[in-house]
Amino acid sequence: MNLREYYQADSIENYYKNVGIGYINYHHQDIKSSLEIIKKSLHGNILDLCCGTGLVTSCLDDFSVSGCDPYLHEQYKFYTGKECLKYSFKDIINGKLDGWYDIIICSFALHLCEKSMLPNLLFQLSRITNKLIIISPSDALEIKDYFTLISHHKVNRVHTRIYITKETRGLCE
């Protein structure tokens, strides 16, 4: 059974409660390689959205990174030693995530957002960042609202896409 089937059989929340500290992303090496490719273009404060156990954060230990995960926040703190925000996609849509982040990185999670919720989620994210990096196991995820794709690379089955807000693109042209 793949991860999506586990989520559908029960719920995302119950899946992570059951797997707990033992959770591992089996694409971790490809995610690390993807981050190495883009590392030189990163700057400022970064939000590791849906951070899980902190793989992205640990790969970016030279940067100022904060985590956010509604399910694995305790595991994130255990592995990284950092506090973790606990907001879900629904919380973010409802405006609970505030502040400003130079970059938001969402690894292996955005493709799980309900399609009907995605435009509202992207709108809220566009209000708190100018750069969004999506790391995903799928090339099917298309982001057209509020962000413009500026870069894409693939390491094995892992796709990394870098977006800027459409407002930022207008300022750069």
C-alpha positions as CSV (number, residue, x, y, z in Angstrom):
1,M,0.0,0.0,0.0
2,N,1.4,3.4,-0.9
3,L,1.2,6.4,1.4
4,R,-1.8,8.0,-0.4
5,E,-3.7,4.7,0.1
6,Y,-2.9,4.8,3.8
7,Y,-4.2,8.3,4.0
8,Q,-7.4,7.4,2.2
9,A,-7.9,4.2,4.3
10,D,-7.9,6.1,7.5
11,S,-6.8,9.8,7.7
12,I,-3.5,11.7,7.5
13,E,-3.7,12.6,11.2
14,N,-4.2,8.9,12.3
15,Y,-1.5,7.7,9.9
16,Y,1.1,10.0,11.6
17,K,-0.2,9.2,15.1
18,N,0.4,5.6,14.4
19,V,3.8,5.9,12.6
20,G,5.1,8.5,15.1
21,I,8.8,8.9,15.6
22,G,9.4,6.1,13.1
23,Y,8.3,8.1,10.0
24,I,10.8,8.4,7.2
25,N,10.5,9.7,3.7
26,Y,11.9,7.0,1.5
27,H,13.0,9.7,-1.1
28,H,15.2,11.4,1.5
29,Q,18.4,11.0,-0.5
30,D,16.8,12.5,-3.6
31,I,15.4,15.4,-1.6
32,K,18.8,16.1,-0.1
33,S,20.3,16.1,-3.6
34,S,17.6,18.4,-4.8
35,L,18.3,20.8,-2.0
36,E,22.0,20.8,-2.8
37,I,21.2,21.9,-6.3
38,I,19.3,24.9,-5.2
39,K,21.1,25.7,-2.0
40,K,23.2,28.6,-3.5
41,S,20.0,30.4,-4.5
42,L,18.5,30.3,-0.9
43,H,18.7,33.3,1.5
44,G,16.9,34.8,4.4
45,N,14.5,33.2,6.7
46,I,12.9,30.0,5.4
47,L,9.7,28.2,6.4
48,D,9.8,24.4,6.1
49,L,6.1,23.9,5.6
50,C,4.8,20.4,6.4
51,C,8.3,19.8,7.8
52,G,7.7,16.3,9.0
53,T,10.7,15.1,11.0
54,G,12.8,18.0,9.7
55,L,14.6,16.6,6.7
56,V,14.6,19.9,4.8
57,T,15.6,21.8,7.9
58,S,18.5,19.5,8.7
59,C,19.7,19.9,5.1
60,L,19.7,23.6,5.5
61,D,21.4,23.9,8.9
62,D,23.4,27.0,7.6
63,F,20.1,28.9,7.2
64,S,17.5,30.4,9.5
65,V,14.7,27.7,9.1
66,S,11.4,27.4,11.0
67,G,9.2,24.3,10.8
68,C,5.5,24.0,10.6
69,D,3.6,20.7,10.7
70,P,0.3,19.8,12.3
71,Y,1.1,16.1,12.7
72,L,4.8,15.6,13.3
73,H,5.7,18.7,15.2
74,E,7.0,16.6,18.2
75,Q,9.2,14.5,15.9
76,Y,10.5,17.7,14.3
77,K,11.5,19.1,17.7
78,F,13.0,15.7,18.6
79,Y,15.2,15.5,15.5
80,T,16.1,19.2,15.0
81,G,15.9,20.6,18.5
82,K,13.7,23.5,17.2
83,E,10.2,24.5,18.1
84,C,7.6,23.8,15.4
85,L,4.4,25.6,14.4
86,K,1.4,23.3,14.3
87,Y,-0.7,24.8,11.5
88,S,-2.6,22.6,9.0
89,F,-3.5,23.6,5.4
90,K,-7.0,24.6,6.8
91,D,-5.4,26.8,9.5
92,I,-3.3,28.5,6.9
93,I,-6.3,29.1,4.6
94,N,-8.0,30.7,7.7
95,G,-5.1,33.1,8.0
96,K,-3.5,31.7,11.2
97,L,0.0,31.6,9.7
98,D,1.3,35.1,9.7
99,G,4.7,36.9,9.6
100,W,7.0,37.0,6.6
101,Y,9.2,34.3,5.1
102,D,11.8,35.0,2.3
103,I,11.2,31.4,1.1
104,I,8.7,28.7,1.9
105,I,9.7,25.2,1.1
106,C,7.0,22.5,1.0
107,S,8.4,19.0,0.6
108,F,6.2,16.0,-0.2
109,A,3.0,17.5,1.1
110,L,1.4,20.1,-1.2
111,H,0.2,17.4,-3.7
112,L,-1.9,16.0,-0.8
113,C,-3.9,19.3,-0.4
114,E,-7.5,18.9,-1.6
115,K,-7.7,20.5,-5.0
116,S,-10.7,22.6,-3.9
117,M,-8.5,24.1,-1.1
118,L,-5.3,24.7,-3.2
119,P,-6.2,28.1,-4.6
120,N,-7.0,29.5,-1.1
121,L,-3.9,28.0,0.3
122,L,-1.7,29.5,-2.4
123,F,-3.4,32.9,-1.9
124,Q,-2.5,32.8,1.8
125,L,1.1,31.7,1.1
126,S,1.5,34.5,-1.5
127,R,0.7,37.0,1.3
128,I,3.6,35.8,3.4
129,T,6.4,35.0,0.9
130,N,7.7,36.0,-2.6
131,K,9.3,32.6,-3.2
132,L,7.7,29.1,-2.9
133,I,9.7,25.9,-3.5
134,I,7.7,22.7,-4.0
135,I,9.4,19.3,-3.7
136,S,7.1,16.6,-4.9
137,P,7.0,13.0,-6.0
138,S,4.7,14.0,-8.9
139,D,4.9,16.1,-12.0
140,A,1.1,16.3,-12.0
141,L,0.9,19.2,-9.5
142,E,0.3,22.4,-11.4
143,I,0.4,25.8,-9.6
144,K,-1.1,28.5,-11.7
145,D,-2.7,30.8,-9.1
146,Y,-0.7,33.5,-7.4
147,F,2.7,32.1,-8.4
148,T,4.8,31.8,-11.5
149,L,7.2,28.9,-12.2
150,I,10.8,30.1,-12.7
151,S,12.8,26.8,-12.3
152,H,12.3,23.1,-12.4
153,H,14.6,20.2,-12.0
154,K,14.2,16.5,-11.3
155,V,16.3,14.0,-9.3
156,N,15.1,10.5,-10.0
157,R,11.4,10.7,-9.2
158,V,11.7,13.9,-7.1
159,H,10.6,17.2,-8.8
160,T,11.7,20.5,-7.4
161,R,9.9,23.6,-8.6
162,I,10.7,27.2,-7.7
163,Y,8.0,29.8,-8.0
164,I,7.8,33.5,-7.3
165,T,4.7,35.5,-6.7
166,K,3.2,37.0,-9.8
167,E,3.5,40.4,-8.1
168,T,7.3,39.8,-7.7
169,R,7.6,38.7,-11.4
170,G,6.0,42.0,-12.5
171,L,8.5,44.0,-10.5
172,C,11.4,42.0,-12.0
173,E,10.3,42.6,-15.7
